[in-house]
Amino acid sequence: MALAAHAEESRYVGSDACAECHEQEYKNYKQYSKKAHSGRSVKHMAGDLTPEELKECFECHVTGYGKPGGFVSFEETPELADAGCESCHGPGYAHVESGGDSDLIKGKLVLEDCSHCHNAERVEAFDFKPLIFGGAH
């Protein structure tokens, strides 16, 4: 596969693109999930943080930060400004464009998928109670 084609397929599309086919999951995510609004806390604190601290926040509070086609800034990629569906399920462009081919997205998740953000180090550093099952669908 050509590099340009692979980059296009691994592009992030934002959680709103998931709503058309995954209506109930999307509604639950928007209504009950704290990660559906996770970018707000970073945006609110941004003035008090160094660029390096912001980068650390972006790793868990936005979608696809530091990855091709992922979050760049609140201004440039507002559709990726929260920890959306693709934070856990991976880039959705190919899945959406195919009409929902389940082989083109990570469907079933395992606990290790959550541990990048929900881990002992972050729990201790930020003194929060992890909600691994409290914000999914």
N, C-alpha and C positions, 0 to 999 in steps of 0.2 A: 504494500500500500504506500502510495506517495506520502511524503511528510505533510504536505499541505492538506491532503484529503484526511489524514489522521487528525491533524489539528482541528479541522472543521468538525469532524465527528465527535471529538472530545470537548467540544465547546459547551459551556454552561448556558442555560436558557432562562433560569429563574423559576421559582415555584408556581407563579401564575400559569405557566405553560402546562403544568401538571393537572391543573384544576379541571380542564375539559374532560379528561378521562377518569380522573381519580377525585371526583367531586366530594365524596364524603370524607376521604382522608384529608383533602385540602381544607375543608371546613373545620374539621377537628384540629388540624395543625394551626390554622389562623385563630380559632377561638380559644384553644386551651394550651397551646404550646408556648412556653417562654422563649424558645428559640425563634419563634416567628417575629419577635420584636427585639432580638438580641443586639442588633446593630445600633439601636437607640441609645443603649447604655454607653457604648463606645463613643458615639457621636457626642453625647452629653459630656463625657469626660475628656474628649480629645484635646481641649485647650490646656489641660493640666498634665498631659502626657508627652513624653519625648517621642520622636519618630520611631525609635526602637521599641518602646513600650506599646505604641500603637500597633506595630507589626505583630507583636505577641498577642494582642487582643484580637486582631483580625483573624488569626489562625482558627479561632473557635466561634467568633461572633458574626462572621460573614461567610459567604459561599465561594469556595474555590480560590481563596487568596493565595497568591504566589504560584498558581497553576495556570497553564495556557487557557485563555478564555474565561478566567475567573475574575473575582472582584478586583477592581483597580482602585476606585475611590467612590465615595458617596455620590459625587457629581457625575462621574463617567459611567458607573455601573450600578445605578440605584436598584435595579431588579435583583441584585445579588447582595444587597446590604444587610441581610439577616442570615442566620444559619438556616437555610432552606432545605427543601427536599434533597437537593443534590449534594448537600454537605455529607449526607449519609449514603445516598444511593448512587453518587457519582454523576458526572456530566450527562445531561439528558438530551442533547441535540439529536444524536442519531436515533435514540429511542422515540422521540417526538416525531421526527421527520419520517420514520418508518411506519408511523401509525400505531406504535405501541409494541414493537417487537421486544418481548421480555428478555431475549438474549443480549440486548444492547444496553441493559441497565442492571445494576445490582439490586435484585429484588429482595431476597431474604437476607437479613442482617444477622450477625452474630455479635456477642458481647465485645469481642475485640475491635469491632468496627467503631464502637463508642469510646474506646479507651484513649483515643488521641486527645479528646477534650475532657472526658469524664475519667479522671485518674487521681490517685492519691496525692500526687504533687500539687495539682491544681486545687483540689479540695482543701488541702492544708494552706496553700498560699492565699486563697480567697475566702476561706472560712465559710464555705457554703455546703449545703446538703445536696449531693448529687440527685438529680431527677432523671435517671436514665430511662425510666418507664413513664415519667410524668409529662412528657412533651411530644411523644410520638403520635402515631395514629393507630 
